C-alpha cells in the first residue's frame, strides 16, 4: 500500500465512503466525511477517485 493510500485510509477515505465537497476553490480541499470536516492538501487530494 502506498503511503498516500495509507494516509487516506487512516482519515476514513476508503471504498464506498460517502464524501461531500464543501470547498474547492484555492488552497486545501475541504470535504465532509461522515459529519466531519477534513482539509486535504492538493497533493493528497489528487490521489482520491470519486464516482457517483
C-alpha positions as MATLAB code, in Angstrom:
seq = 'XXXXXXXXXXXXXXXXXXXXXXXXXXXXXXXXXXXXXXXXXXXXXXXXXXXX';
ca = [
       0.000    0.000    0.000;
       1.356    3.408   -0.949;
       1.946    5.983    1.757;
      -0.756    8.281    0.339;
      -3.266    5.408    0.211;
      -2.490    4.504    3.803;
      -2.933    8.119    4.949;
      -6.289    8.462    3.144;
      -7.484    5.173    4.653;
      -6.496    6.351    8.135;
      -8.534    9.525    7.595;
     -11.590    7.410    6.758;
     -11.486    7.691    2.976;
     -11.982    4.173    1.733;
     -14.104    2.368   -0.826;
     -17.840    3.210   -0.501;
     -17.201    6.164    1.827;
     -19.780    8.941    1.405;
     -17.965   12.228    0.707;
     -19.279   15.727    0.016;
     -17.059   18.558   -1.252;
     -17.538   21.746    0.777;
     -14.805   23.983   -0.656;
     -12.768   23.575   -3.827;
     -11.530   26.978   -4.916;
      -7.938   27.593   -3.773;
      -5.813   26.167   -1.023;
      -6.750   22.847    0.554;
      -9.829   20.889   -0.480;
     -12.432   20.832    2.319;
     -14.678   17.754    2.397;
     -17.416   16.413    4.641;
     -16.881   12.777    5.566;
     -19.417   11.179    7.906;
     -20.259   14.532    9.506;
     -16.615   15.543    9.974;
     -14.814   18.234    8.001;
     -11.431   17.285    6.572;
      -8.906   19.516    4.838;
      -6.860   17.722    2.192;
      -3.871   19.297    0.518;
      -3.974   19.316   -3.277;
      -1.177   16.743   -3.484;
      -3.046   14.218   -1.346;
      -6.442   15.057   -2.850;
      -5.225   14.182   -6.351;
      -4.994   10.535   -5.219;
      -8.741   10.357   -4.488;
     -11.037    8.860   -7.142;
     -14.734    9.674   -6.763;
     -17.648    8.032   -8.543;
     -21.338    8.887   -8.302;
];
